[in-house]
Amino acid sequence: MLRKFVACKKTDCRLKTSYRILPLLLLLMLTFAPAASAQTAESADRLFQAQQYEKALKAYETLLHRSPNTQLYRYRAARCYYETGRYEQAVQLFETCAPIYPLRAYYLGESCYMTYRFSQAREAFETYIAETRQEDARLDAALRRLSQCALGERLMGHVHDIRLTDSLHISRQTFFNMMDARDNTRIPAYLRQTLITRDTLGGYVSPRGDRRLITTRQNGLTRISRSERLIDAWDEPVLLSDRVNADTLSTNFPFLLDDGITLYYAVQGNGTMGGYDIMTTRMNSSNGDYLQPENVGFPFNSTANDYLMAINEETREGWFVTDRGCDEGDLVIYSFVPNEETRILRDMDADLLRRHAMLTDPLLTPRQEQHDAPQQQQQQETHDFELHITDQIVYHRLSDFRSPEARTAYEQYRTLQQDIDSLRQQMDLTRTEWMHGDADTRSRLAPRILQMEQTLIEKQQQCADISMSRIRGLEYEFLMQDQHDGQQLPTP
């Protein structure tokens, strides 16, 4: 009994002590919690002012978790996202910020521009320009962005449907001095053979070695000249026309197709999406001058620097060189399959189209740097067809489709193509008969040929209405929904 009594007394004392301590702990928590929060806010502000945006972002994310409706935290976190290159997240936060911060519209415009939301970017820059004072240092940049947004909106209407096959990361130094990289087997042999870049000045020599294009510096700008091979020397370089070497633009990194007429090159200056944009033009054979150059568009160009496009027409291989998404000091060489005819993406979801234009779609990522990997023989399989939904997802049978709508459209497309092939064979035979026939035979066959030509046009139009890009888009969107629902994507 005595022991129980003593034990109860001890327990009672501990409880009384606990009851005295609990109010004290609550008081301390209420006293120091605001101080800790203030310390975090002060630390975040100090990091932000010191432009340590990565560390500041973590602090503001913590503060937003505690106070999600505090506009300053929201704006500062959005700025940190922008400064660290996380433009998609920046757009989302800037859109929810109250318009009480003078630079909100400017950085919203920049973030939208970098994510190819050009219409939204234009509206944000127009708001910023209307509300800012004339002495603002960013005003000139905002005005330049307006013209770039207009170009971006136009190019988004003509995004090329391309198939990437490979990518290779190299240093800028290597690309800017290709003359010294002839033994670098990681670089495609055709580029090593035809590019004669030295000290950031681009150059090209034809595979036969009889023609070259070189870049020189003149009056603060770079200019492209051509030169022909004589018996044992090159003739004096001659500047290309003013249509190529425009007065206010630097031109560089030329490449000439084997036809000797089609020219690709890069320009730097007003009217480009990034630092350098790739342009193309063709020589007018009637007067020897070049036609009005055109921007090659997305995804070959971007809001970064895009330096070079090269195509080997004999092997149907193409390459373009850019610094988008690269670490400072690096470039990437993308390999692609040139289309025999221009193919433009149509009837596609806006976000999916943006990702295609930016080359940020995860399903469009090509194989990475396979040059040094051993070549493995793939076991031959019998396939019904080969359809590239993306560069990593290839279908060979109708059962590979997951979207019923895409499968039906592809069946219709294949049937139309078979009808077109059969019709062309019939037309060839009928035309041959017409050519060797007498007057009566020709008179009898002429209406049939005209009817077949009309039917061919109609079936080609039906194919165009279905379009392979639409089929890919339908299947891709279905796959994305499957992935969102937790389904596995097809194995590459």
C-alpha positions in Angstrom: 0.0 0.0 0.0 2.8 2.4 0.9 4.5 1.7 -2.4 1.3 2.4 -4.4 0.8 5.6 -2.4 4.3 6.8 -3.2 3.9 5.9 -6.9 0.6 7.8 -7.1 2.2 10.8 -5.5 5.0 10.8 -8.0 2.6 10.5 -10.9 0.5 13.3 -9.5 3.5 15.5 -9.3 4.6 14.8 -12.9 1.1 15.6 -14.1 1.0 18.9 -12.2 4.4 19.8 -13.6 3.2 18.9 -17.1 0.1 21.1 -16.7 2.4 24.0 -15.7 4.7 23.5 -18.6 2.1 23.1 -21.4 0.9 26.7 -21.2 4.5 27.9 -21.1 5.2 25.9 -24.3 2.1 27.3 -26.1 3.1 30.8 -25.1 6.7 30.2 -26.5 5.3 28.9 -29.7 2.9 31.8 -30.2 5.7 34.2 -29.4 8.4 32.8 -31.6 6.4 31.4 -34.6 5.9 34.9 -36.1 9.5 35.7 -35.5 10.6 32.5 -37.3 8.2 33.3 -40.2 9.6 36.8 -40.4 13.1 35.5 -40.4 12.2 33.2 -43.3 10.7 36.2 -45.2 13.7 38.4 -44.5 16.0 35.6 -45.6 14.0 35.1 -48.8 14.1 38.8 -49.5 17.9 39.0 -48.9 18.5 36.0 -51.2 16.2 37.6 -53.9 18.0 41.0 -53.7 21.3 39.2 -54.0 20.0 37.4 -57.1 20.5 34.0 -55.6 17.3 32.9 -57.2 17.6 29.2 -56.7 17.9 29.5 -52.9 15.3 32.3 -52.8 12.9 30.1 -54.7 13.0 27.4 -52.0 12.4 30.0 -49.4 9.4 31.5 -51.2 7.9 28.1 -51.9 8.0 27.5 -48.1 6.4 30.9 -47.5 3.7 30.2 -50.1 2.9 26.9 -48.5 2.2 28.8 -45.3 0.5 31.8 -46.9 -0.6 30.9 -50.4 -2.6 34.2 -50.8 0.3 36.6 -50.1 0.8 38.4 -53.4 4.5 39.4 -52.7 5.5 35.8 -52.2 3.6 34.7 -55.3 5.3 37.4 -57.4 8.7 36.8 -56.1 8.4 33.0 -56.6 7.3 33.6 -60.2 10.3 35.9 -60.7 12.6 33.1 -59.3 11.0 30.6 -61.7 11.7 33.0 -64.5 15.3 33.8 -63.5 16.1 30.0 -63.2 14.6 29.2 -66.6 11.4 27.5 -65.4 9.2 29.4 -67.7 6.1 27.1 -67.6 5.9 27.5 -63.8 6.6 31.2 -64.1 3.6 31.6 -66.4 1.3 29.8 -64.0 2.3 32.0 -61.1 2.4 35.3 -62.9 -1.1 34.7 -64.3 -2.4 34.5 -60.7 -0.5 37.6 -59.4 -2.5 40.7 -58.8 -1.4 43.5 -61.2 0.1 45.6 -58.5 3.7 45.0 -59.4 4.9 47.2 -62.3 7.1 44.5 -63.8 4.6 41.7 -63.6 3.3 42.2 -67.2 6.9 42.4 -68.6 8.0 39.1 -67.0 4.7 37.4 -67.9 5.4 38.5 -71.5 8.9 37.1 -71.3 7.8 33.8 -69.8 5.0 33.4 -72.4 7.4 34.3 -75.2 9.9 31.6 -74.0 7.1 29.0 -73.9 5.8 30.0 -77.4 2.5 31.5 -76.2 3.1 34.4 -78.5 -0.4 35.9 -78.6 -0.5 36.0 -74.8 3.0 37.4 -74.7 2.0 40.2 -77.1 -0.9 41.1 -74.9 1.3 41.2 -71.8 4.0 43.4 -73.5 1.3 45.7 -74.8 0.0 46.1 -71.2 3.5 46.8 -70.0 4.2 49.4 -72.7 1.0 51.2 -72.0 1.6 51.4 -68.3 5.3 52.0 -68.1 7.2 55.2 -68.1 9.4 56.2 -71.0 12.6 56.1 -69.1 12.2 52.4 -68.1 15.2 50.5 -69.2 13.1 47.5 -70.4 10.9 49.5 -72.7 13.1 49.1 -75.8 13.3 45.3 -75.2 9.5 45.1 -74.8 9.0 47.0 -78.2 11.4 44.5 -79.9 9.5 41.6 -78.4 6.3 42.9 -80.0 7.7 42.4 -83.5 9.1 39.0 -82.4 5.7 38.0 -81.1 4.2 38.8 -84.5 6.7 36.6 -86.2 6.2 33.9 -83.7 2.4 33.9 -84.2 2.9 33.6 -87.9 5.4 30.8 -87.6 3.2 28.8 -85.2 0.7 28.5 -88.1 3.3 26.6 -90.1 5.1 24.2 -87.7 7.0 21.5 -89.6 6.2 17.9 -89.1 9.7 16.4 -88.8 11.1 13.1 -87.6 14.2 13.4 -85.4 16.6 10.4 -85.5 19.5 11.4 -83.3 21.1 14.2 -81.2 24.7 15.0 -80.4 25.9 17.5 -77.8 29.2 19.2 -78.6 31.0 22.3 -77.4 30.6 25.6 -79.1 34.3 25.7 -79.6 34.1 22.5 -81.6 31.4 23.8 -83.9 32.9 27.2 -84.3 36.2 25.6 -85.4 35.0 22.7 -87.6 38.3 22.9 -89.6 40.0 21.5 -86.5 37.4 18.8 -85.9 38.0 16.7 -89.1 39.1 13.7 -87.0 36.2 13.9 -84.5 34.3 10.8 -85.5 31.4 11.7 -83.2 30.4 14.4 -85.7 28.6 13.2 -88.8 31.1 12.6 -91.6 29.1 14.8 -94.1 29.4 17.8 -91.8 33.1 17.2 -91.3 33.5 17.0 -95.1 31.5 20.1 -96.1 31.8 22.6 -93.2 34.9 24.8 -93.0 34.0 27.0 -90.0 36.9 28.7 -88.3 36.9 31.3 -85.4 33.1 31.5 -85.4 33.0 32.4 -89.1 31.0 29.8 -91.0 32.1 28.2 -94.3 31.0 25.6 -96.7 32.7 23.6 -99.5 30.9 21.4 -101.9 31.5 17.6 -101.8 33.2 17.9 -105.2 35.5 20.6 -103.8 34.7 23.0 -106.7 32.6 25.6 -104.9 32.7 27.3 -101.5 30.9 29.9 -99.4 32.9 31.8 -96.8 32.0 34.3 -94.1 34.1 37.5 -93.4 33.8 40.4 -91.1 33.0 43.8 -92.7 32.1 47.1 -90.9 31.0 45.3 -87.7 28.8 42.8 -89.5 29.5 39.3 -91.0 29.0 38.7 -94.7 28.8 35.6 -96.9 30.7 35.4 -100.2 31.1 32.7 -102.8 34.2 31.5 -104.6 34.8 29.0 -107.4 37.7 26.6 -107.7 40.2 27.3 -110.5 42.8 24.9 -111.7 45.0 25.2 -108.7 43.5 28.0 -106.6 40.3 29.7 -105.6 39.1 32.8 -107.4 38.4 36.1 -105.6 35.4 35.8 -103.3 32.3 37.7 -104.4 29.7 38.9 -101.9 26.2 37.4 -102.3 23.4 39.8 -103.1 21.9 42.3 -100.8 18.9 40.1 -100.4 21.1 37.7 -98.4 23.6 40.2 -97.0 21.0 42.7 -95.7 22.3 46.1 -94.5 21.4 45.7 -90.8 21.9 41.9 -90.4 24.9 39.7 -89.8 24.9 36.6 -92.0 26.8 33.4 -91.2 27.1 29.6 -91.4 26.1 29.1 -95.0 25.2 25.7 -96.5 24.4 25.0 -100.2 22.3 22.1 -101.4 23.8 19.8 -104.1 21.4 21.5 -106.6 23.7 24.6 -106.3 20.6 26.8 -106.0 19.1 26.3 -102.5 20.9 28.2 -99.8 20.6 27.9 -96.0 22.3 30.4 -93.7 21.9 32.1 -90.3 21.0 35.7 -89.7 21.5 37.8 -86.5 19.7 41.1 -85.9 16.3 42.6 -85.9 13.5 40.4 -87.2 14.8 37.1 -85.7 13.2 35.0 -83.0 16.5 34.5 -81.1 20.1 35.5 -81.5 20.5 33.6 -84.8 17.7 32.3 -87.0 18.1 29.9 -90.0 16.9 31.3 -93.3 16.5 29.8 -96.8 16.4 31.2 -100.3 16.9 30.0 -103.9 18.9 31.5 -106.7 16.8 32.9 -109.6 18.3 31.2 -112.6 17.1 33.9 -114.9 19.1 36.7 -113.4 21.5 35.0 -111.0 20.1 36.8 -107.9 18.5 35.2 -104.9 14.8 35.2 -104.1 13.4 36.9 -101.0 14.8 34.8 -98.0 12.3 33.1 -95.7 12.6 31.9 -92.1 12.7 28.1 -92.1 10.3 28.2 -89.1 9.7 25.9 -86.1 11.0 23.6 -84.9 14.2 24.3 -86.8 14.3 27.8 -85.3 13.6 28.7 -81.7 13.9 31.6 -79.3 17.5 30.6 -78.7 20.4 30.6 -81.2 20.0 28.4 -84.3 23.1 28.3 -86.4 23.0 25.9 -89.3 20.9 23.6 -91.4 22.5 21.0 -93.7 21.0 18.3 -95.9 22.6 15.4 -97.7 20.2 14.9 -100.6 21.8 11.7 -101.7 21.4 9.9 -98.4 18.3 11.8 -97.3 19.9 12.9 -94.0 19.5 16.4 -92.4 21.0 18.2 -89.5 20.4 21.5 -87.6 22.6 23.0 -84.9 21.1 25.0 -82.0 21.9 26.0 -78.4 18.3 25.6 -77.1 18.2 23.8 -73.8 22.0 23.5 -73.6 24.3 24.4 -70.9 26.4 27.5 -71.5 29.2 26.7 -73.9 27.4 23.7 -75.5 25.4 23.1 -78.7 23.4 20.2 -79.9 23.3 18.7 -83.5 19.9 17.3 -84.2 19.6 14.7 -87.0 16.3 14.4 -88.9 14.8 12.8 -92.0 14.1 15.5 -94.6 10.6 15.4 -96.1 10.4 15.2 -99.8 7.5 17.7 -99.6 6.9 20.2 -96.9 4.6 18.8 -94.2 2.9 21.2 -91.8 1.2 20.1 -88.6 -2.6 20.8 -88.8 -5.6 20.2 -86.5 -3.5 19.7 -83.4 -4.1 20.7 -79.8 -2.4 24.0 -79.0 -0.3 22.7 -76.1 0.8 19.7 -78.2 1.7 22.0 -81.1 3.8 24.2 -78.8 5.7 21.2 -77.5 6.4 20.1 -81.1 7.6 23.6 -82.0 9.9 23.7 -79.0 11.1 20.1 -79.3 10.2 19.6 -75.7 7.7 16.9 -76.1 9.1 13.9 -74.2 7.9 11.5 -76.9 9.9 13.4 -79.5 13.2 13.0 -77.8 15.6 11.3 -80.2 18.2 8.7 -79.4 21.1 10.3 -77.5 24.6 10.2 -78.9 24.7 6.7 -80.4 27.9 7.3 -82.5 30.2 5.4 -80.2 27.8 2.6 -79.4 28.3 -0.7 -81.1 25.9 -1.4 -84.0 23.6 -4.3 -83.2 21.8 -6.3 -85.8 18.1 -6.3 -85.1 16.3 -9.5 -85.8 14.2 -9.1 -88.9 10.5 -9.2 -88.3 7.6 -9.2 -90.6 5.5 -6.0 -90.3 2.3 -4.9 -92.0 3.6 -1.3 -92.1 5.9 1.1 -90.3 4.2 4.2 -88.8 6.1 6.6 -86.6 3.8 8.0 -84.0 6.8 9.7 -82.5 10.5 9.0 -83.0 10.4 6.5 -80.1 7.1 4.9 -80.7 6.6 3.0 -84.0 3.6 1.0 -85.0 3.7 -2.0 -87.3 0.2 -3.5 -87.0 -3.3 -2.1 -86.6 -3.5 -3.8 -83.2 -0.8 -1.4 -82.0 -3.2 1.5 -82.0 -4.9 2.4 -78.8 -7.1 5.2 -80.1 -10.1 3.7 -82.0 -10.5 7.0 -83.9 -6.8 7.0 -85.0 -7.0 3.4 -86.0 -10.1 4.0 -88.1 -8.6 7.0 -89.7 -5.4 5.1 -90.6 -7.4 2.3 -92.1 -9.2 4.8 -94.3 -5.9 6.5 -95.2 -4.2 3.2 -96.2 -7.3 2.2 -98.3 -7.2 5.5 -100.1 -3.4 5.2 -100.7 -3.9 1.7 -102.2 -6.7 3.1 -104.4 -4.4 5.9 -105.5 -1.6 3.5 -106.4 -3.9 1.3 -108.3 -5.5 4.2 -110.1 -2.1 5.5 -111.1 -1.1 2.2 -112.6 -4.3 2.1 -114.6 -3.7 5.7 -115.8 -0.1 4.8 -116.9 -1.4 1.8 -118.9 -4.2 3.9 -120.4 -2.0 6.8 -121.3 0.5 4.3 -123.0 -2.4 2.9 -125.0 -3.5 6.4 -125.9 0.0 7.4 -127.1 0.3 4.3 -129.4 -3.4 4.3 -130.5 -5.0 5.7 -133.6 -7.4 8.6 -133.7 -10.4 6.5 -132.8 -8.6 4.9 -129.9 -7.4 8.3 -128.5 -10.9 9.7 -128.8 -12.3 6.7 -126.9 -9.7 6.8 -124.1 -9.5 10.6 -123.6 -12.7 10.8 -121.5 -11.6 7.8 -119.4 -8.2 9.4 -118.7 -9.9 12.7 -117.7 -12.3 10.8 -115.4 -9.4 8.9 -113.8 -7.5 12.2 -113.3 -10.5 13.7 -111.6 -10.9 10.7 -109.4 -7.2 10.8 -108.5 -7.5 14.5 -107.4 -10.6 13.6 -105.2 -8.9 10.7 -103.5 -5.7 12.8 -102.9 -7.8 15.5 -101.3 -9.5 12.9 -99.1 -6.0 11.7 -98.0 -5.0 15.3 -97.3 -8.2 15.8 -95.2 -7.4 12.7 -93.1 -3.6 13.5 -93.0 -0.9 11.5 -91.2 -0.2 14.4 -88.8 -3.9 14.3 -87.7 -3.6 10.5 -87.2 -0.5 10.9 -85.1 -2.1 13.7 -83.2 -5.2 11.6 -82.3 -3.0 8.7 -81.2 -0.6 10.9 -79.3 -3.4 12.6 -77.4 -4.9 9.2 -76.5 -1.5 8.0 -75.3 -1.1 11.1 -73.1 -4.6 10.5 -71.6 -3.6 6.9 -70.9 -0.4 8.0 -69.3 -2.4 10.5 -67.2 -4.6 7.7 -66.1 -1.7 5.5 -65.1 -1.4 3.4 -68.2 2.0 2.4 -69.6 3.1 3.9 -72.9 4.0 1.5 -75.8 7.5 0.2 -75.6 9.9 2.0 -78.0 
